[in-house]
Amino acid sequence: MPQSLRRGALTHQPGAPASLILFAFLLSGLLMCALLLRPFVSALTGTALIAIATRSPLAWLRRRIHSQTWVATIGILLVSICIVVPAFLVAAAIGHRLIGAVALLQNPEVTLRLREGMASLRVLLSSSGLPLSSFDPASTVNSAVAFLASTMVSLLSSSVSTLTQVIIMLFLLFFWYRDESSFRTKAKELFALSPSDRRFISRRFRACVRATVLGRMIVSVVQGILAWGVFLALGIPGASLLANATTVCSLIPAFGAFIVWVPVVVYLLFIHAWVKAVILLLIGSLVLSTVDNILFPIVVGRRSHMNTPEMFLSVFGGIALFGISGLVVGPQIWVMTEALAFIWFRRASV
């Protein structure tokens, strides 16, 4: 075969069928990569959030330290001291309190007092004409204790997985700190985006991350204020302390305010304050533990340039697909896809 034909074969542009086949293989590869990365969604999410939050301190370190390995090492140490260790201390304190509450509920004397309180509550509600023939105080108390115990077991069993994700996150964060410039260069070559397109996507991504984190904090503060008003109105001692605990615990999407107001309900039943217990049970389940489902999509959607239905679907769809990490990952996927689609259609229209 002549040399010119060989060169022509090498420079031959594929037709539409070949391009479609290549696109199909690329799409399949991307899907497989997504499945490979799914077990590490929590670690990747934490890496992205911390990398964005520590961007300015890392830039300050890079201006003063020339070795990128030392910059990454110092950055990981600072993240561990300022973020990871305090988070684990708070989680350990909450877990210790929950273990103590479960142990207290399993005490026979406490269980007996709770059954007496539930029986008195049944008498009170029956006198109001409510049909409570199927209400059994003993089984209700036993079911509540069993539920709290199973919740504690699931929390303890997931602690190993959480620790693994944190270790993977620190591992990824170290290499991001050390090799950020090479990662950025590779991303530029891979996506072949213009500087304006890169700035557009970067702005949307950072805005969505900040909105998600800030929105979570705003909603937690609102839940804490509502809890303070409820505890104060019911005359529960330590209302301010319980409100602060509600604010902190509300940052945990899976449990949130439930961790605080349920033990208070148990305490009220224990002292036979069943009317207050019923009121707090209703307000806690209908307001304190559900207000974040309403406020979070609204608050975050406005700041991330997403309307409420988009934010609602991306948040809860992300949680259904990725678990707690979907709270952040879902909106990120939505925003990035929307930004890429905008760039695609803009180029197609030119």
C-alpha positions in Angstrom: 0.0 0.0 0.0 1.4 3.4 -0.9 2.6 5.6 1.9 0.1 8.4 1.0 -2.8 6.0 1.4 -1.5 4.9 4.8 -1.3 8.6 5.9 -4.8 9.1 4.5 -6.1 6.2 6.5 -4.6 7.7 9.7 -6.1 11.1 9.1 -9.5 9.8 7.9 -12.4 11.4 9.7 -15.0 8.9 10.9 -18.5 9.1 9.6 -21.7 9.5 11.5 -22.2 5.8 12.3 -18.7 5.5 13.6 -19.1 8.6 15.7 -22.4 7.2 17.2 -20.7 4.0 18.1 -17.8 5.9 19.7 -20.4 8.0 21.6 -22.2 4.9 22.8 -18.9 3.3 24.1 -18.1 6.6 25.8 -21.5 6.8 27.4 -21.2 3.2 28.6 -17.7 3.9 30.0 -19.0 7.0 31.9 -21.9 4.9 33.3 -19.4 2.2 34.5 -17.2 4.9 36.0 -20.2 6.3 37.9 -20.9 2.8 39.3 -17.3 2.4 40.3 -17.3 5.8 42.2 -20.7 5.3 43.8 -19.3 3.6 47.0 -17.0 6.7 47.5 -19.7 9.4 47.0 -19.5 10.5 50.6 -15.7 10.8 50.5 -15.8 12.6 47.1 -18.5 15.0 48.4 -16.4 15.8 51.5 -13.3 16.3 49.4 -15.1 18.8 47.1 -16.7 20.8 50.0 -13.5 21.0 52.0 -11.4 21.9 48.9 -13.7 24.8 48.2 -13.9 25.9 51.8 -10.1 25.9 52.2 -9.2 27.4 48.8 -8.0 30.7 50.3 -5.9 29.3 53.1 -4.2 26.9 50.7 -3.4 29.7 48.3 -1.8 31.6 51.2 0.3 28.5 52.0 1.4 28.1 48.4 2.7 31.6 48.3 5.0 30.9 51.2 5.9 27.3 50.8 7.4 26.1 47.5 7.1 22.3 48.1 3.6 21.2 47.2 4.0 18.0 49.3 4.6 20.1 52.4 1.6 22.4 51.5 -0.6 19.3 51.2 0.7 17.8 54.4 0.1 21.0 56.4 -3.3 21.4 54.8 -4.4 17.9 55.8 -3.2 18.5 59.4 -5.2 21.8 59.6 -8.3 20.1 58.1 -8.0 17.3 60.6 -7.5 19.6 63.6 -10.2 22.2 62.6 -12.8 20.0 61.0 -12.5 16.3 61.3 -11.5 16.0 65.0 -14.3 18.4 66.2 -16.9 16.6 64.1 -15.9 13.3 65.6 -16.0 14.7 69.1 -19.5 16.1 68.5 -20.6 12.8 67.0 -19.1 10.9 69.9 -20.9 13.1 72.5 -24.2 12.6 70.7 -23.6 8.9 70.5 -22.7 8.7 74.2 -25.9 10.5 75.1 -28.0 8.2 73.0 -26.4 5.1 74.5 -27.1 6.5 78.0 -30.8 7.2 77.0 -31.2 3.6 75.7 -29.6 2.2 78.8 -31.9 4.3 80.9 -35.0 3.1 79.0 -34.0 -0.5 79.5 -33.9 0.0 83.3 -36.9 -2.0 84.7 -37.9 0.8 87.1 -37.9 3.4 84.3 -39.9 1.1 82.0 -42.5 0.6 84.8 -42.8 4.3 85.3 -43.2 4.8 81.5 -45.9 2.1 81.4 -47.7 3.8 84.2 -47.5 7.1 82.4 -48.8 5.6 79.2 -51.7 3.9 81.1 -52.6 7.3 82.7 -52.5 8.9 79.3 -54.8 6.2 77.9 -57.3 6.9 80.7 -57.1 10.6 80.0 -57.7 10.2 76.3 -60.4 7.6 76.8 -62.3 10.1 79.0 -62.3 12.5 76.0 -64.3 9.9 74.0 -61.4 8.7 71.7 -61.6 5.0 70.7 -58.4 3.6 72.2 -59.3 -0.1 72.5 -56.2 -1.2 70.5 -53.8 1.1 72.5 -51.6 -1.1 74.8 -49.2 0.9 77.0 -46.8 -2.0 77.6 -46.4 -2.8 73.9 -46.1 0.9 73.1 -43.2 1.4 75.6 -41.5 -1.9 74.4 -41.8 -0.8 70.8 -40.3 2.6 71.5 -37.4 1.1 73.4 -36.8 -1.5 70.6 -36.9 1.3 68.0 -34.3 3.4 69.9 -32.1 0.4 70.4 -32.2 -0.6 66.7 -31.4 3.0 65.8 -28.4 2.9 68.1 -27.2 -0.4 66.6 -27.5 1.0 63.0 -25.6 4.2 64.1 -22.8 2.2 65.7 -22.6 -0.2 62.7 -22.3 2.7 60.3 -19.5 4.3 62.3 -16.9 2.0 60.7 -18.2 3.0 57.2 -18.1 6.7 58.2 -14.5 6.4 59.4 -13.5 4.6 56.2 -15.0 7.4 54.1 -13.2 10.0 56.2 -9.9 8.3 55.7 -10.5 8.1 51.9 -11.5 11.8 51.9 -8.3 12.8 53.6 -6.3 10.6 51.1 -8.0 12.3 48.1 -7.7 15.7 49.6 -4.0 15.3 50.1 -3.4 14.6 46.4 -5.8 17.4 45.4 -3.8 19.8 47.5 -0.5 18.5 46.1 -1.5 18.1 42.4 -4.3 20.6 41.9 -2.7 22.3 39.0 -2.2 19.1 37.1 -5.8 18.0 37.8 -7.0 21.4 36.4 -4.9 21.0 33.3 -6.2 17.5 32.7 -9.8 18.7 33.1 -9.2 21.6 30.6 -7.8 19.1 28.0 -10.6 16.6 28.6 -13.6 19.0 28.4 -12.0 21.4 25.8 -13.9 24.3 27.3 -13.2 27.9 26.6 -12.0 30.1 29.5 -15.5 31.8 29.6 -17.2 28.4 29.8 -14.9 27.2 32.5 -15.6 30.4 34.5 -19.3 29.9 34.0 -19.3 26.3 35.2 -16.9 27.1 38.1 -19.2 30.0 39.3 -22.3 27.7 39.1 -20.5 24.9 41.0 -19.2 27.1 43.8 -22.6 28.9 44.1 -24.4 25.6 44.5 -21.9 24.2 47.1 -22.1 27.4 49.1 -25.8 27.5 48.9 -26.2 23.9 50.0 -23.9 24.3 53.0 -25.2 27.7 54.0 -28.8 26.6 53.5 -28.3 23.6 55.8 -27.0 26.0 58.5 -29.9 28.5 58.0 -32.5 25.7 58.3 -30.8 24.3 61.4 -30.9 27.7 63.1 -34.6 28.0 62.2 -35.2 24.5 63.7 -33.3 25.5 66.8 -35.4 28.7 67.2 -38.6 26.8 66.8 -37.5 24.2 69.3 -36.6 26.9 71.8 -40.0 28.4 71.5 -41.7 25.0 71.9 -39.6 24.0 74.9 -40.1 27.4 76.6 -43.8 27.4 76.0 -44.1 23.9 77.6 -42.0 24.9 80.6 -39.3 22.4 80.0 -36.1 23.1 82.0 -33.0 23.9 80.0 -34.9 25.1 77.0 -32.0 27.2 75.7 -29.6 24.3 76.0 -32.0 21.9 74.3 -32.5 24.5 71.5 -28.7 24.7 70.9 -28.6 20.9 70.8 -31.4 20.9 68.3 -29.5 23.4 66.1 -26.4 21.2 66.1 -28.3 17.9 65.6 -30.3 19.4 62.8 -27.2 19.5 60.7 -27.5 15.7 60.6 -30.0 15.1 57.7 -30.9 11.5 58.6 -31.9 12.2 62.2 -31.8 15.9 62.9 -34.1 17.4 65.6 -35.5 13.9 66.3 -32.4 13.2 68.4 -33.3 16.0 70.8 -37.1 16.1 71.1 -37.8 12.4 71.4 -35.7 12.0 74.6 -37.6 15.0 76.0 -40.9 13.3 75.2 -39.7 10.2 77.1 -38.7 12.5 80.0 -42.2 14.0 80.1 -43.8 10.6 80.1 -41.5 9.5 82.9 -42.6 12.4 85.1 -46.3 11.7 84.1 -46.6 15.1 82.2 -48.5 13.3 79.5 -50.3 16.3 78.1 -47.0 18.1 77.4 -45.6 14.9 76.0 -48.4 14.5 73.5 -48.1 18.2 72.5 -44.4 17.9 72.0 -44.8 14.6 70.1 -47.2 16.2 67.7 -45.2 19.4 67.2 -42.0 17.5 67.0 -43.2 15.0 64.3 -45.3 17.5 62.3 -43.1 20.7 62.6 -39.6 20.3 64.1 -38.6 17.3 62.1 -40.4 18.2 58.8 -39.8 22.0 58.5 -36.3 21.3 57.0 -37.9 19.4 54.1 -39.9 22.5 53.2 -37.4 25.3 54.0 -34.2 23.6 52.6 -35.2 23.4 48.9 -36.6 27.0 49.1 -33.5 28.6 50.7 -30.9 26.6 48.7 -32.8 26.9 45.4 -32.8 30.7 45.5 -29.0 30.9 46.2 -28.1 28.2 43.7 -30.2 29.7 40.8 -32.6 26.8 40.9 -36.3 27.0 41.3 -38.1 25.2 44.1 -39.3 22.1 42.1 -35.8 21.6 40.7 -34.2 21.9 44.1 -36.8 19.6 45.7 -36.3 16.9 43.0 -32.5 17.1 43.0 -32.2 17.0 46.8 -34.6 14.1 47.5 -33.6 12.3 44.4 -30.0 12.6 45.4 -30.8 11.3 48.9 -32.7 8.3 47.4 -29.8 7.5 45.1 -26.7 8.3 47.2 -28.0 8.4 50.8 -27.1 11.4 53.0 -24.4 12.5 50.5 -27.1 13.1 48.0 -28.1 16.2 49.9 -25.1 17.9 48.3 -24.4 15.5 45.3 -28.0 15.7 43.9 -28.0 19.5 43.4 -24.4 19.4 42.1 -25.3 16.9 39.4 -28.3 18.9 38.4 -26.5 22.2 38.3 -23.5 20.8 36.4 -25.7 19.0 33.9 -27.8 22.2 33.4 -24.6 24.3 32.8 -23.2 21.8 30.3 -26.5 21.6 28.5 -26.5 25.4 28.3 -23.0 25.4 26.8 -23.9 22.7 24.3 -27.0 24.4 23.0 -25.2 27.7 22.8 -22.6 26.2 20.6 -25.1 24.3 18.5 -27.0 27.6 17.8 -23.9 29.3 16.5 
